[in-house]
Amino acid sequence: MNKKAVVLLSGGLDSSTILAYAISKGFDIYAISFFYGQRHKFELEASKKVAEHLGVKDHKTAHIDLRVFGGSALTAEIDVPKGRTEEEMDGEIPITYVPARNTIFLSFALAYAEVIGSDDIFIGVNAVDYSGYPDCRPEYIEAYEKMANLATKSGVESETRLTIHTPLIDLKKSEIIQMGLALGVDYSITSTCYDPDEDGLPCGICDSCVLRLKGFSALGIKDPAEYQS
């Protein structure tokens, strides 16, 4: 029997690549997505398509309403920044940062992993071409993994340790795309935009779209996703 792995799947470029990567390593995949009140909830449709396309053992969607707290352009009535330069993106933690999001998501993934008897969680965080999110840094993942092995029954009783896999963390966006293409990811069905229209078409000018388009451009490849005119 293959080992089981929990994969955090948003339906975006990075998470779709990490899903394909985990499959390539021989894991049976238990994917988890989140509806957390995000304005770009179309990504959930994308996550279903990606899970079906790549083939997973199970795919769950957890519902958490982070609009209760707001504090982010993704969960409150705050404009999503658009048309920013790379210098502006690197200047500060952007308003699209959702407070404690990865901590919350990893906690759900940790619970799921413990229930199904998995010692492996995959998350597509990236600390190179990213928008300055503090919960995408290697030191954060290292600290969370240490906590997870102290806080669970399996961590205390099992001889094996839970591992949080982050193979994309040091890669440029172009390198992530290159990996995904080699692993058979269909990027036309992924959704990356922070502010898509009602049909799910990406804006092309928010930070997330800019970084994605930059990655494809660096490879000399056209992004297969359809954008708003």
MINUKE-363259 format. One record per residue: residue in three letters; x, y, z of N, C-alpha, C in turn. Coordinates in Angstrom, 2 decimals. Layout:
<nodes>
[node ALA,[X,Y,Z],[X,Y,Z],[X,Y,Z]]
...
</nodes>
This chain:
<nodes>
[node MET,[0.84,-1.19,0.00],[0.00,0.00,0.00],[0.87,1.25,0.00]]
[node ASN,[0.44,2.26,-0.76],[1.16,3.53,-0.77],[0.96,4.27,0.55]]
[node LYS,[1.93,5.10,0.89],[1.76,5.97,2.06],[0.73,7.03,1.74]]
[node LYS,[0.08,7.54,2.78],[-0.93,8.57,2.62],[-0.32,9.94,2.88]]
[node ALA,[-0.79,10.93,2.12],[-0.33,12.30,2.34],[-1.53,13.24,2.24]]
[node VAL,[-1.53,14.25,3.09],[-2.53,15.32,3.01],[-1.90,16.46,2.23]]
[node VAL,[-2.62,16.95,1.23],[-2.13,18.06,0.39],[-3.11,19.22,0.50]]
[node LEU,[-2.60,20.40,0.85],[-3.43,21.60,0.87],[-3.59,22.08,-0.56]]
[node LEU,[-4.83,22.10,-1.03],[-5.11,22.39,-2.44],[-6.05,23.57,-2.58]]
[node SER,[-5.52,24.69,-3.05],[-6.36,25.88,-3.27],[-6.92,25.92,-4.69]]
[node GLY,[-6.27,25.17,-5.59],[-6.66,25.26,-7.00],[-5.79,26.24,-7.77]]
[node GLY,[-4.83,26.85,-7.07],[-3.91,27.78,-7.72],[-2.70,27.08,-8.31]]
[node LEU,[-1.80,27.87,-8.85],[-0.64,27.33,-9.55],[0.26,26.52,-8.62]]
[node ASP,[0.61,27.09,-7.48],[1.55,26.43,-6.58],[0.96,25.15,-5.98]]
[node SER,[-0.29,25.23,-5.50],[-0.87,24.07,-4.83],[-1.14,22.93,-5.82]]
[node SER,[-1.45,23.28,-7.06],[-1.67,22.24,-8.08],[-0.35,21.54,-8.40]]
[node THR,[0.72,22.32,-8.41],[2.04,21.74,-8.66],[2.45,20.83,-7.51]]
[node ILE,[2.20,21.26,-6.29],[2.59,20.44,-5.13],[1.77,19.15,-5.09]]
[node LEU,[0.53,19.20,-5.54],[-0.29,18.00,-5.61],[0.33,17.00,-6.59]]
[node ALA,[0.70,17.48,-7.77],[1.31,16.61,-8.77],[2.64,16.05,-8.26]]
[node TYR,[3.39,16.88,-7.54],[4.67,16.45,-6.99],[4.47,15.31,-5.98]]
[node ALA,[3.51,15.47,-5.09],[3.25,14.44,-4.08],[2.82,13.13,-4.73]]
[node ILE,[2.01,13.23,-5.78],[1.60,12.02,-6.51],[2.82,11.34,-7.12]]
[node SER,[3.73,12.15,-7.68],[4.93,11.59,-8.33],[5.83,10.85,-7.34]]
[node LYS,[5.69,11.18,-6.05],[6.48,10.52,-5.02],[5.81,9.26,-4.49]]
[node GLY,[4.69,8.88,-5.10],[4.05,7.61,-4.78],[3.04,7.64,-3.65]]
[node PHE,[2.62,8.84,-3.22],[1.65,8.94,-2.13],[0.22,8.79,-2.64]]
[node ASP,[-0.64,8.22,-1.81],[-2.09,8.32,-2.01],[-2.51,9.66,-1.43]]
[node ILE,[-3.21,10.45,-2.22],[-3.45,11.84,-1.85],[-4.83,12.06,-1.24]]
[node TYR,[-4.82,12.74,-0.11],[-6.03,13.20,0.56],[-5.95,14.72,0.57]]
[node ALA,[-6.65,15.33,-0.39],[-6.56,16.78,-0.58],[-7.58,17.51,0.29]]
[node ILE,[-7.19,18.70,0.75],[-8.12,19.51,1.52],[-8.07,20.95,1.01]]
[node SER,[-9.26,21.49,0.74],[-9.42,22.88,0.30],[-10.24,23.63,1.34]]
[node PHE,[-10.28,24.94,1.22],[-10.94,25.75,2.24],[-11.82,26.84,1.62]]
[node PHE,[-13.06,26.89,2.09],[-13.89,28.06,1.83],[-13.87,28.87,3.12]]
[node TYR,[-13.14,29.99,3.09],[-12.96,30.76,4.31],[-13.54,32.17,4.20]]
[node GLY,[-14.46,32.34,3.24],[-15.06,33.65,3.03],[-14.27,34.50,2.07]]
[node GLN,[-13.35,33.87,1.33],[-12.50,34.60,0.41],[-13.30,35.15,-0.78]]
[node ARG,[-12.93,36.34,-1.22],[-13.61,36.95,-2.37],[-13.35,36.15,-3.64]]
[node HIS,[-12.21,35.47,-3.71],[-11.88,34.69,-4.91],[-12.29,33.22,-4.72]]
[node LYS,[-13.53,33.02,-4.30],[-14.01,31.67,-4.02],[-14.08,30.79,-5.26]]
[node PHE,[-13.92,31.39,-6.44],[-13.89,30.60,-7.67],[-12.76,29.57,-7.63]]
[node GLU,[-11.74,29.84,-6.81],[-10.62,28.91,-6.71],[-11.08,27.52,-6.26]]
[node LEU,[-12.22,27.45,-5.57],[-12.73,26.15,-5.13],[-13.20,25.31,-6.31]]
[node GLU,[-13.76,25.97,-7.34],[-14.12,25.25,-8.56],[-12.87,24.71,-9.22]]
[node ALA,[-11.83,25.53,-9.22],[-10.56,25.10,-9.81],[-9.98,23.92,-9.04]]
[node SER,[-10.08,23.95,-7.71],[-9.51,22.86,-6.91],[-10.20,21.53,-7.23]]
[node LYS,[-11.51,21.58,-7.47],[-12.24,20.35,-7.84],[-11.73,19.81,-9.17]]
[node LYS,[-11.54,20.71,-10.13],[-11.06,20.29,-11.45],[-9.66,19.70,-11.37]]
[node VAL,[-8.80,20.35,-10.59],[-7.42,19.87,-10.46],[-7.39,18.51,-9.78]]
[node ALA,[-8.19,18.36,-8.72],[-8.23,17.08,-7.99],[-8.70,15.95,-8.89]]
[node GLU,[-9.70,16.24,-9.71],[-10.21,15.23,-10.64],[-9.20,14.94,-11.74]]
[node HIS,[-8.57,15.98,-12.24],[-7.62,15.82,-13.35],[-6.40,14.99,-12.93]]
[node LEU,[-5.86,15.27,-11.75],[-4.65,14.58,-11.32],[-4.95,13.28,-10.59]]
[node GLY,[-6.15,13.17,-10.04],[-6.55,11.94,-9.39],[-6.11,11.87,-7.94]]
[node VAL,[-7.08,12.01,-7.03],[-6.77,11.95,-5.60],[-7.65,10.88,-4.95]]
[node LYS,[-7.21,10.41,-3.81],[-7.97,9.38,-3.08],[-9.24,9.98,-2.50]]
[node ASP,[-9.12,11.22,-1.99],[-10.26,11.91,-1.40],[-9.98,13.41,-1.45]]
[node HIS,[-11.04,14.18,-1.51],[-10.91,15.64,-1.56],[-12.01,16.25,-0.69]]
[node LYS,[-11.59,16.90,0.36],[-12.55,17.53,1.27],[-12.42,19.05,1.20]]
[node THR,[-13.55,19.74,1.46],[-13.53,21.20,1.57],[-14.02,21.59,2.95]]
[node ALA,[-13.16,22.26,3.69],[-13.52,22.72,5.03],[-14.06,24.14,4.95]]
[node HIS,[-15.07,24.44,5.76],[-15.69,25.77,5.78],[-15.31,26.50,7.06]]
[node ILE,[-14.64,27.64,6.88],[-14.25,28.49,8.00],[-14.54,29.93,7.59]]
[node ASP,[-15.24,30.68,8.38],[-15.59,32.05,7.98],[-14.62,33.06,8.59]]
[node LEU,[-13.55,33.35,7.88],[-12.58,34.33,8.37],[-13.04,35.77,8.14]]
[node ARG,[-14.21,35.92,7.52],[-14.79,37.28,7.41],[-15.19,37.80,8.79]]
[node VAL,[-15.34,36.92,9.75],[-15.64,37.33,11.13],[-14.59,38.31,11.63]]
[node PHE,[-13.34,38.09,11.20],[-12.24,38.95,11.62],[-11.89,40.01,10.58]]
[node GLY,[-12.02,39.64,9.30],[-11.62,40.58,8.25],[-10.13,40.82,8.28]]
[node GLY,[-9.73,42.08,8.09],[-8.32,42.43,8.18],[-7.52,42.14,6.93]]
[node SER,[-8.18,41.72,5.86],[-7.49,41.40,4.61],[-8.37,41.79,3.44]]
[node ALA,[-7.74,42.13,2.33],[-8.50,42.44,1.12],[-9.21,41.21,0.57]]
[node LEU,[-8.83,40.02,1.05],[-9.47,38.80,0.58],[-10.69,38.42,1.41]]
[node THR,[-10.81,39.00,2.61],[-11.92,38.62,3.50],[-12.70,39.83,4.03]]
[node ALA,[-12.45,41.00,3.47],[-13.15,42.21,3.91],[-13.36,43.14,2.71]]
[node GLU,[-14.17,44.17,2.92],[-14.44,45.12,1.84],[-13.27,46.10,1.70]]
[node ILE,[-12.15,45.56,1.27],[-10.93,46.33,1.04],[-10.48,46.05,-0.39]]
[node ASP,[-10.12,47.07,-1.11],[-9.70,46.89,-2.50],[-8.44,46.04,-2.60]]
[node VAL,[-8.43,45.14,-3.56],[-7.24,44.35,-3.85],[-6.25,45.23,-4.61]]
[node PRO,[-5.01,45.33,-4.14],[-4.01,46.14,-4.86],[-3.78,45.61,-6.27]]
[node LYS,[-3.68,46.53,-7.23],[-3.48,46.11,-8.62],[-2.47,47.03,-9.29]]
[node GLY,[-1.78,46.46,-10.28],[-0.83,47.23,-11.06],[0.42,47.63,-10.30]]
[node ARG,[0.78,46.89,-9.27],[1.95,47.24,-8.47],[3.24,46.74,-9.13]]
[node THR,[4.32,47.46,-8.92],[5.63,47.03,-9.41],[6.20,45.99,-8.45]]
[node GLU,[7.26,45.29,-8.89],[7.90,44.31,-8.02],[8.48,44.98,-6.77]]
[node GLU,[8.99,46.21,-6.95],[9.54,46.95,-5.81],[8.45,47.22,-4.77]]
[node GLU,[7.26,47.59,-5.25],[6.14,47.85,-4.34],[5.71,46.57,-3.63]]
[node MET,[5.73,45.46,-4.35],[5.34,44.18,-3.75],[6.32,43.77,-2.64]]
[node ASP,[7.59,44.10,-2.85],[8.62,43.71,-1.89],[8.71,44.66,-0.69]]
[node GLY,[7.98,45.76,-0.75],[8.14,46.80,0.25],[7.56,46.50,1.61]]
[node GLU,[6.45,45.76,1.67],[5.79,45.50,2.95],[4.85,44.31,2.82]]
[node ILE,[4.39,43.81,3.95],[3.40,42.73,3.91],[2.11,43.32,3.36]]
[node PRO,[1.60,42.78,2.26],[0.45,43.40,1.58],[-0.88,43.16,2.28]]
[node ILE,[-1.86,43.95,1.91],[-3.19,43.86,2.52],[-3.91,42.58,2.11]]
[node THR,[-3.38,41.85,1.13],[-3.96,40.55,0.76],[-3.53,39.43,1.71]]
[node TYR,[-2.61,39.72,2.61],[-2.25,38.74,3.65],[-3.45,38.51,4.55]]
[node VAL,[-3.81,37.23,4.72],[-4.92,36.87,5.60],[-4.34,36.43,6.94]]
[node PRO,[-4.62,37.16,8.03],[-4.02,36.85,9.33],[-4.17,35.38,9.74]]
[node ALA,[-3.03,34.76,10.01],[-2.95,33.38,10.53],[-3.50,32.32,9.59]]
[node ARG,[-3.68,32.65,8.30],[-4.33,31.70,7.39],[-3.61,30.36,7.32]]
[node ASN,[-2.31,30.37,7.07],[-1.61,29.09,6.93],[-1.56,28.31,8.24]]
[node THR,[-1.55,29.02,9.36],[-1.60,28.34,10.65],[-2.93,27.61,10.82]]
[node ILE,[-4.00,28.27,10.42],[-5.33,27.65,10.49],[-5.43,26.48,9.52]]
[node PHE,[-4.99,26.69,8.29],[-5.07,25.63,7.28],[-4.23,24.41,7.68]]
[node LEU,[-3.03,24.66,8.16],[-2.17,23.55,8.55],[-2.74,22.79,9.75]]
[node SER,[-3.46,23.49,10.62],[-4.08,22.83,11.76],[-5.17,21.86,11.31]]
[node PHE,[-5.95,22.27,10.32],[-6.96,21.37,9.74],[-6.27,20.19,9.06]]
[node ALA,[-5.21,20.46,8.30],[-4.49,19.40,7.62],[-3.86,18.43,8.62]]
[node LEU,[-3.39,18.97,9.73],[-2.79,18.15,10.79],[-3.83,17.20,11.39]]
[node ALA,[-5.02,17.73,11.65],[-6.09,16.89,12.18],[-6.49,15.79,11.19]]
[node TYR,[-6.59,16.18,9.92],[-6.94,15.23,8.87],[-5.87,14.13,8.78]]
[node ALA,[-4.60,14.54,8.81],[-3.50,13.58,8.72],[-3.54,12.59,9.89]]
[node GLU,[-3.83,13.09,11.08],[-3.86,12.22,12.25],[-4.99,11.21,12.15]]
[node VAL,[-6.13,11.63,11.64],[-7.29,10.73,11.52],[-7.04,9.62,10.50]]
[node ILE,[-6.39,9.95,9.38],[-6.19,8.94,8.33],[-4.87,8.16,8.51]]
[node GLY,[-4.11,8.53,9.53],[-2.86,7.83,9.79],[-1.73,8.21,8.85]]
[node SER,[-1.63,9.51,8.56],[-0.58,9.99,7.66],[0.48,10.76,8.44]]
[node ASP,[1.72,10.62,8.00],[2.83,11.35,8.61],[3.35,12.46,7.68]]
[node ASP,[2.60,12.75,6.61],[3.11,13.66,5.59],[2.05,14.67,5.15]]
[node ILE,[2.43,15.95,5.21],[1.58,17.05,4.75],[2.38,17.83,3.71]]
[node PHE,[1.75,18.13,2.59],[2.39,18.93,1.54],[1.68,20.27,1.41]]
[node ILE,[2.45,21.34,1.38],[1.89,22.68,1.21],[2.78,23.46,0.23]]
[node GLY,[2.16,24.21,-0.66],[2.88,24.88,-1.73],[3.37,26.27,-1.39]]
[node VAL,[3.87,26.48,-0.19],[4.39,27.81,0.17],[5.68,28.08,-0.59]]
[node ASN,[5.92,29.37,-0.84],[7.08,29.78,-1.62],[7.65,31.07,-1.05]]
[node ALA,[8.95,31.09,-0.83],[9.59,32.25,-0.20],[10.45,33.05,-1.17]]
[node VAL,[10.34,32.77,-2.48],[11.12,33.50,-3.46],[10.23,34.48,-4.22]]
[node ASP,[9.45,33.96,-5.17],[8.48,34.82,-5.87],[7.17,34.82,-5.10]]
[node TYR,[7.11,35.59,-4.04],[5.89,35.63,-3.23],[5.63,37.06,-2.81]]
[node SER,[4.51,37.29,-2.17],[4.09,38.66,-1.86],[4.38,39.08,-0.42]]
[node GLY,[5.42,38.52,0.17],[5.83,38.98,1.49],[5.07,38.39,2.65]]
[node TYR,[4.41,37.24,2.47],[3.61,36.67,3.55],[4.52,36.02,4.59]]
[node PRO,[4.36,36.36,5.86],[5.23,35.79,6.90],[5.05,34.29,7.11]]
[node ASP,[3.87,33.76,6.77],[3.61,32.33,6.98],[3.98,31.48,5.76]]
[node CYS,[4.87,32.01,4.92],[5.43,31.24,3.81],[6.93,31.04,3.97]]
[node ARG,[7.47,31.46,5.11],[8.91,31.40,5.33],[9.35,30.03,5.87]]
[node PRO,[10.56,29.60,5.54],[11.06,28.31,6.03],[11.05,28.20,7.55]]
[node GLU,[11.41,29.28,8.26],[11.45,29.22,9.72],[10.07,29.03,10.33]]
[node TYR,[9.05,29.54,9.65],[7.67,29.34,10.12],[7.29,27.86,9.99]]
[node ILE,[7.56,27.27,8.82],[7.23,25.87,8.59],[7.98,24.97,9.57]]
[node GLU,[9.24,25.26,9.80],[10.05,24.48,10.74],[9.45,24.53,12.15]]
[node ALA,[9.03,25.74,12.56],[8.44,25.89,13.90],[7.11,25.17,14.00]]
[node TYR,[6.30,25.24,12.93],[4.99,24.58,12.97],[5.16,23.06,13.03]]
[node GLU,[6.09,22.55,12.25],[6.33,21.10,12.25],[6.75,20.62,13.64]]
[node LYS,[7.60,21.38,14.29],[8.04,21.03,15.65],[6.84,21.01,16.60]]
[node MET,[6.00,22.03,16.51],[4.80,22.10,17.35],[3.88,20.91,17.08]]
[node ALA,[3.69,20.59,15.80],[2.77,19.51,15.42],[3.19,18.18,16.04]]
[node ASN,[4.48,17.94,16.12],[4.96,16.69,16.69],[4.90,16.66,18.21]]
[node LEU,[4.65,17.81,18.81],[4.45,17.88,20.26],[2.98,17.85,20.64]]
[node ALA,[2.10,18.22,19.68],[0.71,18.51,20.02],[-0.28,17.42,19.67]]
[node THR,[0.18,16.33,19.07],[-0.76,15.30,18.61],[-0.49,13.95,19.27]]
[node LYS,[-1.52,13.15,19.32],[-1.39,11.80,19.86],[-0.36,10.99,19.06]]
[node SER,[-0.45,11.10,17.72],[0.48,10.35,16.88],[1.91,10.85,17.08]]
[node GLY,[2.07,12.15,17.32],[3.39,12.70,17.54],[4.03,12.18,18.81]]
[node VAL,[3.21,11.92,19.82],[3.71,11.44,21.12],[3.91,9.92,21.12]]
[node GLU,[2.96,9.19,20.51],[2.98,7.73,20.60],[3.70,7.04,19.44]]
[node SER,[3.75,7.68,18.28],[4.31,7.02,17.11],[5.83,7.11,17.09]]
[node GLU,[6.46,6.13,16.45],[7.91,6.16,16.29],[8.32,7.06,15.14]]
[node THR,[7.38,7.36,14.25],[7.68,8.23,13.12],[7.25,9.67,13.44]]
[node ARG,[7.86,10.61,12.75],[7.54,12.01,12.93],[6.74,12.53,11.76]]
[node LEU,[5.83,13.47,12.04],[5.11,14.14,10.97],[6.07,15.09,10.25]]
[node THR,[6.00,15.10,8.93],[6.84,15.98,8.12],[5.96,16.89,7.27]]
[node ILE,[6.25,18.18,7.29],[5.57,19.12,6.40],[6.50,19.38,5.22]]
[node HIS,[6.09,18.93,4.05],[6.92,19.01,2.85],[6.66,20.34,2.13]]
[node THR,[7.74,21.05,1.81],[7.63,22.33,1.11],[8.65,22.41,-0.03]]
[node PRO,[8.56,21.52,-1.01],[9.58,21.47,-2.07],[9.61,22.69,-2.98]]
[node LEU,[8.60,23.55,-2.91],[8.58,24.74,-3.77],[9.16,25.96,-3.08]]
[node ILE,[9.52,25.83,-1.82],[9.79,27.01,-1.00],[10.95,27.86,-1.51]]
[node ASP,[11.93,27.25,-2.17],[13.09,28.00,-2.66],[13.10,28.15,-4.18]]
[node LEU,[11.99,27.86,-4.83],[11.94,27.92,-6.28],[11.35,29.23,-6.79]]
[node LYS,[11.84,29.69,-7.93],[11.22,30.82,-8.61],[9.92,30.34,-9.24]]
[node LYS,[9.02,31.28,-9.54],[7.74,30.90,-10.13],[7.94,30.14,-11.44]]
[node SER,[8.92,30.57,-12.23],[9.18,29.89,-13.50],[9.62,28.44,-13.27]]
[node GLU,[10.38,28.21,-12.21],[10.83,26.85,-11.89],[9.68,25.98,-11.41]]
[node ILE,[8.75,26.59,-10.70],[7.56,25.86,-10.25],[6.72,25.44,-11.45]]
[node ILE,[6.54,26.36,-12.39],[5.76,26.06,-13.60],[6.44,24.96,-14.41]]
[node GLN,[7.74,25.06,-14.52],[8.51,24.05,-15.26],[8.33,22.67,-14.63]]
[node MET,[8.37,22.61,-13.31],[8.15,21.35,-12.60],[6.75,20.82,-12.87]]
[node GLY,[5.76,21.70,-12.75],[4.38,21.28,-12.95],[4.11,20.75,-14.34]]
[node LEU,[4.66,21.42,-15.34],[4.46,20.97,-16.72],[5.06,19.58,-16.92]]
[node ALA,[6.23,19.35,-16.32],[6.87,18.04,-16.43],[6.05,16.95,-15.74]]
[node LEU,[5.26,17.36,-14.73],[4.45,16.40,-13.97],[3.01,16.30,-14.49]]
[node GLY,[2.71,17.01,-15.57],[1.40,16.89,-16.20],[0.32,17.79,-15.67]]
[node VAL,[0.69,18.89,-15.00],[-0.32,19.84,-14.50],[-0.92,20.61,-15.67]]
[node ASP,[-2.23,20.71,-15.69],[-2.93,21.52,-16.70],[-3.21,22.89,-16.07]]
[node TYR,[-2.36,23.86,-16.35],[-2.49,25.16,-15.71],[-3.68,25.96,-16.24]]
[node SER,[-4.30,25.50,-17.30],[-5.47,26.21,-17.82],[-6.67,26.09,-16.89]]
[node ILE,[-6.67,25.07,-16.03],[-7.81,24.86,-15.12],[-7.53,25.39,-13.72]]
[node THR,[-6.35,25.95,-13.51],[-6.02,26.50,-12.19],[-6.50,27.94,-12.07]]
[node SER,[-6.66,28.40,-10.84],[-7.13,29.77,-10.59],[-6.24,30.44,-9.55]]
[node THR,[-5.59,31.53,-9.95],[-4.60,32.18,-9.11],[-5.04,33.57,-8.66]]
[node CYS,[-5.92,34.20,-9.41],[-6.27,35.62,-9.22],[-6.95,35.89,-7.88]]
[node TYR,[-6.59,37.04,-7.28],[-7.22,37.49,-6.04],[-8.57,38.17,-6.27]]
[node ASP,[-8.82,38.59,-7.49],[-10.05,39.36,-7.75],[-10.63,39.03,-9.12]]
[node PRO,[-11.00,37.75,-9.34],[-11.57,37.37,-10.64],[-12.98,37.93,-10.81]]
[node ASP,[-13.46,37.94,-12.07],[-14.84,38.39,-12.29],[-15.81,37.26,-11.93]]
[node GLU,[-17.11,37.51,-12.12],[-18.09,36.50,-11.68],[-18.00,35.20,-12.45]]
[node ASP,[-17.35,35.22,-13.61],[-17.15,33.99,-14.37],[-15.84,33.30,-14.03]]
[node GLY,[-15.10,33.90,-13.09],[-13.83,33.30,-12.68],[-12.63,33.73,-13.50]]
[node LEU,[-12.82,34.66,-14.45],[-11.70,35.10,-15.27],[-10.77,36.00,-14.46]]
[node PRO,[-9.46,35.72,-14.46],[-8.51,36.51,-13.67],[-8.33,37.91,-14.22]]
[node CYS,[-7.98,38.84,-13.31],[-7.84,40.25,-13.69],[-6.55,40.51,-14.45]]
[node GLY,[-5.49,39.76,-14.14],[-4.22,39.93,-14.82],[-3.31,41.00,-14.22]]
[node ILE,[-3.80,41.76,-13.23],[-3.00,42.87,-12.70],[-2.87,42.89,-11.17]]
[node CYS,[-3.49,41.96,-10.46],[-3.25,41.86,-9.02],[-1.88,41.22,-8.81]]
[node ASP,[-1.36,41.27,-7.60],[-0.01,40.74,-7.33],[0.11,39.28,-7.75]]
[node SER,[-0.91,38.49,-7.44],[-0.86,37.06,-7.73],[-0.80,36.80,-9.23]]
[node CYS,[-1.60,37.54,-9.99],[-1.59,37.40,-11.45],[-0.26,37.85,-12.04]]
[node VAL,[0.27,38.96,-11.51],[1.53,39.49,-12.01],[2.67,38.48,-11.83]]
[node LEU,[2.74,37.87,-10.65],[3.79,36.89,-10.38],[3.62,35.64,-11.25]]
[node ARG,[2.38,35.24,-11.46],[2.12,34.08,-12.32],[2.54,34.37,-13.76]]
[node LEU,[2.10,35.51,-14.28],[2.43,35.86,-15.66],[3.93,36.03,-15.85]]
[node LYS,[4.60,36.56,-14.83],[6.05,36.72,-14.87],[6.72,35.35,-15.01]]
[node GLY,[6.20,34.35,-14.30],[6.76,33.01,-14.37],[6.65,32.39,-15.74]]
[node PHE,[5.48,32.51,-16.35],[5.31,31.97,-17.70],[6.17,32.74,-18.70]]
[node SER,[6.23,34.05,-18.54],[7.02,34.88,-19.45],[8.50,34.51,-19.39]]
[node ALA,[9.01,34.22,-18.19],[10.41,33.86,-18.04],[10.76,32.58,-18.78]]
[node LEU,[9.75,31.72,-18.98],[9.95,30.46,-19.70],[9.68,30.61,-21.20]]
[node GLY,[9.19,31.79,-21.58],[8.83,32.00,-22.98],[7.59,31.24,-23.38]]
[node ILE,[6.71,31.03,-22.39],[5.47,30.26,-22.62],[4.28,31.16,-22.33]]
[node LYS,[3.22,31.01,-23.12],[1.99,31.76,-22.87],[1.19,31.07,-21.77]]
[node ASP,[0.71,31.83,-20.83],[-0.15,31.30,-19.78],[-1.42,30.76,-20.45]]
[node PRO,[-1.76,29.48,-20.24],[-2.95,28.90,-20.90],[-4.27,29.38,-20.31]]
[node ALA,[-4.22,30.08,-19.17],[-5.46,30.58,-18.57],[-6.01,31.72,-19.41]]
[node GLU,[-7.33,31.83,-19.41],[-8.00,32.93,-20.13],[-8.19,34.10,-19.16]]
[node TYR,[-7.77,35.29,-19.57],[-7.84,36.47,-18.72],[-8.94,37.42,-19.18]]
[node GLN,[-9.35,38.32,-18.28],[-10.29,39.38,-18.64],[-9.63,40.25,-19.71]]
[node SER,[-10.40,40.69,-20.65],[-9.84,41.61,-21.66],[-9.61,42.96,-21.04]]
</nodes>
